Amino acid sequence: MLRTGIVGLPNVGKSTLFNALTSAKNAQSANYPFCTIEPNVGVVNVPDERLPILAKLCKTNQIIPTAIEFVDIAGLVKGASQGEGLGNQFLHNIREVDAIIHVVRCFDDPNTIHVSGKVNPLDDIATINTELALADISSVEKREARISKQFKAGEKEAKIEYGALQKLKELLNEGKYINIKENFTEDEIPLVKQLNLMMTKPVIYAANVSEFDLKDGNNYTKQVEDYAKGHSAQMVIISAKIEEELCELGEEALAYMKELGIDDSGINRMIKSVYSLLNLRTFITAGEKEVRAWTIVAGTKAPQAAGVIHTDFEKGFIRAEITPYEEFVKNGSYAACKDKGVTRLEGKDYVVQDGDLVHFRFAV
């Protein structure tokens, strides 16, 4: 399952956001640093308006959306890479996630303590990035020491990796997130990926605002937006407190969002941003038993998509029966889609598209 880590300085709204994301109260939220010690973990369904429509057409009440695991990681402070605050314990937690949501405080409130005494989004971002980069540099230097003998002996792979490590140190010293594909060769990429560095993970900046700035943002969010654009990252404006309230309202949430002048919750936009950032797609299996969404990376071919359901499906793959979502909704059933010729059989080279309804044919 996809894992996304929520990071940021203490008291920026991480745990409040986590509570809203998971519609739970298992993440403690309080007005003092290091409120979160052990990382809280919650599984969140990915919103997909297509699933209930398909369930109605297939006459089933069983809907299984795809999901993301969110990890609420304790607040980092300056010096975390050297063990300050609760230090390396938290940095290890960040290494284990696929993507990072960096919560940045973009609201003024004298009643909520800021760890550095003032609200400054760019300084906050720089503090977190610096600590992650310093910790990554330490990892790179340890790896460099491990392969030094092989490198001096002229071993081919060690020479390639050593060159990649030098590039990494140079990039990390700039304190910026690193796009692996843009900065490394095909030979270097797998060697860099195996290091599992924090500054090579995709990032979304969650600009946490008060309810008054939720629709249009403010000067703080503009700073975060400009920074994200300049660093190949994404930015979403959210109000963690409002999101938590929306979860408590249940069916009345839509009316409250309308009152606030927003069309969609920040949580839904954030989840969609994670999907976009990681280049993910959804295919669907639908029938009388259940309607279920499955996550794949864009460009995944039919046999590998089948393997997401079960390894036997990939091993024994024969064909994939494909019905585009729009055609199924338009025609109302698989039988009608087959009669109209919009359901087709595809082979092992077919790239599964977002929204494809798929039935795999396989032999074990």
N, C-alpha and C positions, 0 to 999 in steps of 0.2 A: 504494500500500500504506500502511496505517496505520502511523504512526511514533510511538513513545513514547520519551521521554527519561528516563534515570535520573540524578537529580541528588542533591546533598547535600554536606555538608562533607567535607574530606579524611578518610580513614580511618574511614568509617562502614560500609563493606562493599559499596560500589557495584560494584566490579569483580568481587568474589567472587560477588555476586548475578548479574551479567551472565554470568559463566562458567557458572553453573548454569542460567540462563534459556536460553542458547544451546547448552548441553551441549558447550561448547568450552573450549579453554584459550588462546584468542587475546586475552583481556583480562588484562593483567598485574595481579597483586595483590601488594601489599607494604606493609610497615608504615612508610611515610613519606609526607608530603604531596606532592601533585602527581605521584603515581606514573603516573596517566593524563594524557597530554598531548593527543594527537590522539584524537578520539572513536572508540571501537570500535563497530562496527555489526554486528548479527546478526539473522537472520530466524528467528522462532520459530513453529512450528505451533501453532494454537489447538486445545486438546484438545476432542474431540467424540466421545463414546461412541457416538453414533448411526451414525457412518460405517462402522466394521467390521461392524456388524449388517446394514446395507444392502448392503455389499460381499458378504457371505455369501449374502444373498437374491438378489442380482443375478448371482452367480457370476463375480465379477471380483476380481482381486488388486490392481487399481490404485486406490489411495485418495489423493486430493489434498485435504488440509485447507486451510482458509483460514489466513492467517498475519499476524503482526504484526512490524514491524521495530523492534528495540530499539537505542537509542543510549546508550552508556555515556559520559556527559559528565564531564569532569574536575572534581575537587572545587572548589567555590567557597569563598571566604573573605570576611571582612569587608573592604570596600573594593574588591570585584571590579568594581563599577559604575564605579569611578574608575581601573581598570586594575591593582588589587592582585592578587597571585598571578599568574594568567595571564589574568585579567580579561575584557575584552570579546570576546576570541576565543571563550570558552566561552559567553558570553551569546548570541552569534550562533547557536551550535549549538542552544540551547534554543528560539530563535524558530522553528526549522524543524520542530519536532515537533508532533503533534496533541494529545498528553496528556503529563503529567509524573508520573513516579513519584519521590517524594521519600523517599529512604532516610534514616531517623532512627536514630541509635545509641541502643539501649535495653538495653545490657549494660555491666557493669563488668568491666574487664580491665586490670590495671596494666601488662601487657606490650604493650598496644596504645595507642599515643599518641593522645590527643584533642587536636585543634588548639587548643582554648581551655583545656586543662588539667583539665577536669572534664566529667562526663556530665550534661547538662541538656537534654532533648529540646525543651522549649519555647523555650529560648534559641537552640538550633540552628535550629529552624524560623523563628524571628524573624530570625535572621541572613540566611538564604537569602532569605526573603520581602522583607526590606528591600533587599537588593542587586538583586533582580529588579525591585522597584517603582521604585527610583531610576533604573535603566537605562530602564525604561518611561517614566518622567516625562521623561527626556531626549529620548526619541523623540517623545513628545507635544508637547513644547515646540518641537522642530524642525519638526514638521508645522504647528503653530500659526503659526510664523514664515513658512512657505511660503504659507499661505492668507490672511495678514493683509491683503494688498491687495484680494483678492476680497471678504473680509469687510467691509472699510471701504467698498468700492464697493456694498455691499448685495446681492451675489449670493446668491440663495436657498439654493443648496446649501452655499455657504461659511458662511452663517449657521447652518445646521443643524449642520454639522460643527464649527464653532467652539463652539457650545453643548455638543456631545458631548465635545469636548476639555476644556472646563472641568469637566464632570462627572468625566471620567477623572482629571484632576489631583487633584481632591478625594478620590476613592476611592483612588487610588494612595498618597496621603499617609497613608492609614490602614494601609498595608502589608498589605492583605488581598487574596486572590484575588477577582476580579470576575466575577459572573454577568451576562453581557451582556444576556440576555433580561429579567432582572429590573430592570435599571437604565437601559435605553435604549429609546427609541421605535422603531417599525418603520422610520422614516426614518433614524434614527441608527445602527441595528444594522449595516448593510452598511459604513458609513463607519468604524465602530469595528473591525470584523473585518479590514478591509484594512490596518490598522496592525500586525496580527499580534503583539500584545503578549503577553509571557510571563505576566503576571498575569491574563490572561483565559482561560488554558488550564485544562481540567479537571485535577484533581490527586488522586493516591492517595498516602497516607502509608504507607510500608512500615516498620513498627517492627521493627528488626533485633535479635533477642534471642539469648541462648545457648540450647543445646539443653534446658536445665532449665526454661526459661520458655516453651517453644514452645507447649505445650498451653493454659496458662491465662494467660500474660502475666505482667506484674509492675507495680510502681508507675509505672515509666516509660511502659509501653504504655497504662496507664489515662490518663495525661496526654495522650498523643497521640490516643487515642480520643475523649476529651472535646473536644479542640481540633478534630478533624476533624468531629465532629457539629455543633459550633458554627459551622463555616465551609463547610457544604454540600459536604464532601469525604468520601472513603472512607478506611478504614484497614484494613490487612492485617498480621497478625503473621507474620513470617517469621524463619527463621534461615538467613542466607545461607550459612553454613558447612555446615549440615546439608543444605541444598538441593544444594550442590556435591557432597557425599558421596552423596546419593541418585542423582545423575546417574551417578556412577562405579559404583554397585552394579548397575545394569541391572535384571534380572528379580528380584533380591533386594530391590529398593527397597520393595515392598509389605510384605514381612515386617519390614523395618526401621521403616517408618512405624507398623505395628501395635505394634511394641516401644516406640516413642515415644509411643503413645497418640493418634495423629492419623489421620484418615480420608483426607485429601487433601493433596497437597504444597502448600506456600505458593505455588509458582510457578503451579500450576493455578488457585488461588484469586485470585492477582494478575491473571492473564490474564482470568479471568471478570469481575473487578472493572473492568478496562479496558473490556471490552465493555459492562458495565452503565453505567459512567460516561459513555461516549460514545453510549449509547442505540443500540447496534448489534444487528443480527439476522443470522441465517444461513439462507439457503435452499440447497437441494441439487439437483443434477442427478445422476441415478443410472441406470446401464444396464450392459450387458455390457462396454462399453469401459472405463468408470471410474465411480467415485463421487466427486463433487467438491462441496466446500462453497464458498459465495460470501457475501461480507459486504455488507450494506446497512444503511442507517440506518432505524430504525423509522419506519413511515409511508410507505416507498417504494412507489410504484405499479408495476404489472406492466411497462409499457414501459421505465421507468427501471431496473428490476431486470434486464431483458433486456439493457440497454445495458452493464451491468457485465460481461457475458460478451463482448459485441461490439457496437460502435456500430451495425452493420447490423441487429442484432436489434431495437434500439430504433426505428430509422428505418422498418423494414418490419413492425413489430409488427402481428399480427392478433389472436391469442388466446393465452392461457396455459392450459395443461392442468395442473390443480392436484390433487395427491394428498397429503393430510396424512400426515406421517411415521407416526403411530400407526396409521392405517388400513392403510398399506402393510405394516407389520410384522405387523399382525393378519391380513391376508388373504394375504400372501406374494408377490404379484405384481401388475403393472399390470393384467393381464387379469382377475384376480379382483376387483380394485378397481373396474374398469369394470363388470363384471357386477353387483356389489353397489351400483353407483351412487354410490360415494364419491369417484370421480374426476370432476371437473367442469371445464367450460370457463369462463374468466373473461375479461373485457374490460379495456380500458385504465384503468378506474377502480378495479380491484381492488388492494387494499393487500396486498402479499406478507407472509405471516406467518412467524415463526421455525419452522423445521422443515418448511416446505412443500417437497415434491418437485415440481419444475416442469419442464415441457417447453414451450418457446416455439414457437409457430407464427408464421412471418414470411415476407414476400416481399420480395425485393430488386429 
